[in-house]
Amino acid sequence: MNINFIIAENLKNLRTERNLSLSQLAGLCNVSKVMLSQIEKGDTNPTINTLWKIANGLKVPYTSLLEQKEHDTQIIKKNDTDIQLSEEGHYRVYCYYTNTPYRNFELFQIELDENCTYKSVGHSEKSEEYIMVLEGELTLEINGSNYKLTPNDSISFLASHEHVYTNSGKGTLKATITNFYPV
């Protein structure tokens, strides 16, 4: 199924479950009513930060906008994942596992082009982020402090505030990100 239609269906369900109008939702997540309407119709491919704003406004995990019904045993190949892009396309996110009522984490692989930076608006309250670098060099800025990670290095932090990923090495940075949502 097309990711835009999955997002559209999930957004409409989440909004109507809460008895919110598009205008009320726009106020909660700081995304225009027009953009929300386009997303609900499946007419646009929303950016990563737009989805984070909506998820934060609704106080739900990011992947609750992306999730589909799953089977008991599942193999997920990167070619079968839907790609989410930053505005410039230099930052790419591949979602492997979404948050579900039985799983309170999301698992992504990210790619960031050489000499590029991506700023995350932050995730839901009390969320934690776990990163493991697979290839390249990551400089991560959190609350004014910089942390440098190379292959096989890992870091964890509270992710509710803005944080910045910078590819400070050669070639494409590849890493896994797990977002954890404490119960």
PyMOL commands that set and color helices and strands:
alter all, ss='L'
color gray80, all
select helices_A, chain A and resi 3-17+22-29+33-41+48-58+62-65+78-80
alter helices_A, ss='H'
color red, helices_A
select strands_A, chain A and resi 83-85+91-97+105-112+117-120+128-135+138-142+145-149+154-158+163-167+173-180
alter strands_A, ss='S'
color yellow, strands_A
deselect
rebuild
show_as cartoon
